[in-house]
Amino acid sequence: MSNYLLICGDGESLESKLVPAFKITVNRLNNNTWPIYPGTKHKNSIQQGDICFFYCAGKQHNAQCIAGVATVDQVLASNRLNVEPDLLSDVPVKSLTFSNIELIDPCSIRDLINNLDLTKHLTRWGSALQGGCRVLSEHDASLLRNLINRNLND
């Protein structure tokens, strides 16, 4: 089992309006479908049983936060249909479905940046949180799990 950080940026609607990454993330999790696009890093590594944390990038409302965690249930081949018809986006090459979805109020990760293996040696940590997906160390997954648990207990 591996741990991943799935990253969602702000999007653009068909009406050319900005859509916050948090709203896109919530919609994806409510629909239990996460698209994997051609340029997504580690797109061929994610497997059933892996744990995925959801990071909302961007600059809109609730940006730079963790929105939840789930276990990969299925990795589905693309049916070449856009799973987000309201957004301007590429056609995904595959999609993920999940079990044990824990959608939470958004939690800023700013307090964790200097402690995460993924970002602690970077002066510009935002660059580490691009590319659609990042592999997480056990240490980073534990820090994010603790952040989520604190949010659930508040």
N, C-alpha and C positions, 0 to 999 in steps of 0.2 A: 504494500500500500504506500502511495506517495501523497504528498500534500502540495496543492497548487493554489496560487492566487490568481483568480480570474479577474481581469481588469476590464472595466467598461468606461468609456469616455462619453462626453456629451455628444449627442447626435443632432441630426437635422431632420425636421419633418418634411413631408411632401410640400408643405406650404412655406418652406424655407424658414421655419422658426426653430430656435435652439430648444433641444429637449435635454433636461438634466440627466446626467449619468445615473443618479439615484432612481429617478423615475423609470428609466430603461431597465435597470437592474431589478427593481420591484416587479415590473411587468414580466420580465423573463422568468423570474422565480414563481410568480403567481401562475404563469402558463407552463411551468416546469419544462422549459426549453431554453437552452443556452446555445446560441449559434457559434460555431467555430469557423473563422474566416481564413482565406488562403494565407495571409501573412501572420497568422497567430503563431507565436513561439510555442514549442512543445506540443503542437496539435496532434502529433502521432504518438505521444507518450501517455496521454491520459487514458485510464482504464476504469472499468467497473470496480467499485470499491474504494477508489481514490477519494480523498477529502479535498473539497474546494472551498476556499474562502472567497468572498466577493468584495472587490475593491471598486469604489466609485471615484474615478479620476475627474478631471475637468475643472471647470470654474463656476459652474452654476450652483444652485441650491444643494446643500448636503454633499459638496465635493470633498475629496480627499478623506473618505471615510470607509469603514468596513460596514457592510450591510447584512452580512449573514454568513452561514456556512452550511454545507450539505455534502452528502455522499453521492458519488456518481453511481447511478443505477444502470444507465445504458449509454453507449456511444453509438450513435446512429449515423449511417451514411447519408449524405445529402440527397434529398429528392429534387434538388435544383430549384426549389421554391424558396423565396425569401420568407423567413419565419417572422420577420418584422415588417409587414407590408406598409406600416405608417411611417417608416423611416427610410431615408436615403442610405443605402448600404450595399455592399457587395453581396453576392449570393454565397451563403456558407458552404463549406466543403463537408461539414458534418455538424451534428448537434448533440448536445448532452441532455439527458434527463437525470433527475435526482431523486433520492429518498432522504428522509430525515432532514428536510429543509428547515433551517432555523433562520427566519427573517427577523431582523432586529431593528430597533431605532438606530439611525446612523451613529457610528462611533468614530471620532477622529483618531487617526493613527499618529498624529504629530508627536505625542508624548513617547511613542515607541520607536521613532525613527533612529535614534542613536543606539538602540539596543537590538534592532533587527539585523541579522546577518546580511540580509538582502541590501540594506541601505547604510549600515553604520560607518562604512569607510568612504562614503560619497559626500561631497559638499553640495551637490545638486541631486538630491534623492529622488526628485520627480522623474528623472530619466530611467531609474530602475523600475518604475511603475508604469511602463509603456510596453506595447507589444502584445497585448491581449491576454498573456498568461506568463506566470513565473513559477518556477519550482521553489517550494519553501523547505527550509531545513526543519528538522524536528523542533529545534529551539524556537524558530519563528512561528511555527504552527502553534506551539504551546503558548507563546505570548499573545497571539491573536485569539486563541481559545479562551484565555484568561480575560481578555478584553470583552469578549462576547458574554462570558459568564457574568462578569460584573454588570454589564448592561442588562442582562436578563433578570438579575437580582435587585436592580434598582427600582 
